[in-house]
């Protein structure tokens, strides 16, 4: 009897000390607007790991595959590309430029070892606009995002419409309206990626509601 009680106590301690093992749903994943609002908060606070945790696994996997493919292409043709670079510019070989888009990554093997979620967080950390030490007057753009509404395409896919207001300091202000898809997953509602949030031309994969 005492052994049984001891086993129960040990198991209880393990679960309480490692709550992530329960795979709890993120509080914001209950509806599309809530998850987008939480993602914007993390994004604007530069909490990249928190933001990446709100991104749908399909988007994370696609983004990782896309980046690794680009890095592999460079490695495969690096000699030819470096030769072309040296002919057209004065810069010497700076290595694989894809790797410089990921904070703390030096080699292709290091990039491959990152999980999809960590890979996105490292990318956003490296690509986020930063102050320029050579221009003390320069300040990184400050963007605020306001949710306008949502359009339901299917029970598992909603498009959230939002307005972005960006203060670019001495260059003035810009404003645009953007759309981000939000897709239901086993863990609730999660973001797909769009161009505005990924600092690139990457666009989220198209989802056919008939496949859900």
Secondary structure by P-SEA (a helix, b strand, c coil): caaaaaaaaaaaaaaaaccccccccccccccaaaaaaaaaaaaaacaaaaaaaaccaaaaaaaaaaaaaaaaaaaaaaaaaaaaaaaacccccccccccccccccccaaaaaaccaaaaaaaaaaaacbbbbccccccccbbbbbbbcccccccccbbbbbbbbbbbccccbbbbbbbbbbbbbccccbbbbbccccccccccccccccccc
